[in-house]
Amino acid sequence: MTNNTKIALVTGSSRGLGKNTALALAKKGIDVIVTYRSSEAEASSVVSEIEAMGSKAVALQLDTSNTKTFESFVEQVKQSLQDKWQTEQIDFLVNNAGIGVYAPFAETTEEEFDRLMNIHVKGVFFLTQKLLPLLKDGGRIVNISSGLARFALPGYAAYGAMKGAIEVLTRYMAKELGHRQIAVNVVAPGAIETDFAGGSVRDNSEINNFLASQTALGRVGVPDDIGGAIASLLSEDNRWVNAQRIEVSGGMFL
């Protein structure tokens, strides 16, 4: 392996925005560790797509809601780095894995709240902590938030609150990892046409049209709008961007 090949670990990258991010990184010549929760076949297909571009990739199973599995996951990452790359560290971590729960504030259950908390806050916090020894000094972390942390749409109180927590956590991580020259930023997508939250933005024309009408650029986002932005943020040109919230929403609710 040449010393300048960079490796990114992207959680939840078997589909949706995570997959798009993994492919956008591979297009820039970055190798990728793909993680999936349940869809091994989809993850393998992402690995094949990355390899077809001439980059290397592996797929590892990871449930970001279950912190008890993180130690064995980190061991698998170490093993993969050794086997596939003959190296010990990654350059980039993208904390992308997530789920959407649509529930009015008054009806959100404790189970729904806990599930969101475990994946979006606790999982990100402790997975990143566990991966720190494997992240190079001078490496970078991108956390994923949402436009819903800035504007409020009914039905996303719990989800939006979790993303608000991630935005604050990002600044603390940037502050505390700065001595290792690790920059930490947060990307906040607006409404995107994926199967997220049951595919409502993509499949419900009323929702799609309403959101497009509230977006300066006149349409809702597609995955390609996001993956490229994350890959660009991880490029050398953006090395001095740190502790920032970058909204990639086409200008929603301005």
Disulfide bonds with the S-S distance in Angstrom:
none
